[in-house]
Amino acid sequence: NGIYYFLDIKGYPPQQLEWDQKLWWVHLETLIALTKAYDHDPTNKQILIWLNRVQTYTLKHFVDDEQYGEMFGYLNRRGEILLPLKGGKWKGCYHVPRACYLCWKELVMDNSDSNILTPEHQEVLDNADRYSEQYKLTPVHLNRLCSMVADLYIDKHKFKGVNVKAKLPALFEKLNQTFSNPESFVEFFNAF
């Protein structure tokens, strides 16, 4: 289930440490490619099966149903949220809408047939205006700021020769508590 970031075609162990992560953009670009393939050959049922499979996984695992439907960026190999951020240096606010638009354009606008959409996608299409208004209320800038702080934290300690990636969940926990205890965050950030 889901698509790993890196796999060796011959089955050898990948060199990349993040090989077993599942990334938002890989799944979105796969959905775009599959919708284009389906538009090219709508009689090929295997394409539709894969499109539904990847779409179902993506909606189930990446989308945050509790906060405006934005996608998390990174999952671990089990499909669990690896980082709670929804934006950052590599995931801007335009990526997800762009992918959704390209899929929708291929499946609905070009074919004038919305029957191939899952009920979830049809619901998104039917409520696009409401979702657009909700999206405007999301704390995108706060997510970006948290991502920048995480990058600074990693870089600061990297220059000291310390790998702190394993401490990122604790960093995000401290960021969530910053308003009530800013000194604790500064102390955590400067540790080592």
Long-range contacts (C-beta under 8 A, 24 or more apart in sequence): 1-57, 1-79, 2-27, 2-57, 2-61, 2-75, 2-79, 3-27, 3-30, 3-54, 4-77, 20-76, 20-77, 21-74, 21-75, 21-76, 21-77, 21-82, 22-61, 22-74, 22-75, 22-76, 22-77, 22-79, 23-73, 23-74, 23-75, 24-62, 24-71, 24-72, 24-73, 24-74, 24-91, 24-95, 24-96, 25-90, 25-91, 25-95, 27-54, 27-57, 27-58, 27-62, 28-58, 28-95, 28-96, 28-99, 29-99, 30-54, 31-55, 31-58, 31-99, 31-103, 32-99, 32-102, 32-103, 32-106, 35-102, 35-103, 35-106, 35-107, 36-106, 38-106, 38-107, 38-116, 39-106, 39-107, 39-110, 39-111, 42-111, 48-116, 52-118, 55-118, 55-121, 56-118, 59-120, 67-138, 68-131, 68-134, 68-135, 68-137, 68-138, 69-131, 69-134, 69-135, 70-96, 70-135, 70-138, 71-96, 83-168, 83-172, 84-172, 85-143, 85-146, 85-147, 85-150, 85-172, 86-140, 86-143, 87-140, 87-143, 87-144, 87-147, 88-143, 88-144, 88-147, 88-148, 88-150, 88-151, 89-147, 89-148, 89-151, 93-140, 100-124, 146-172, 146-175, 149-175, 149-189, 153-189, 156-189, 157-192, 160-192, 162-192, 164-192
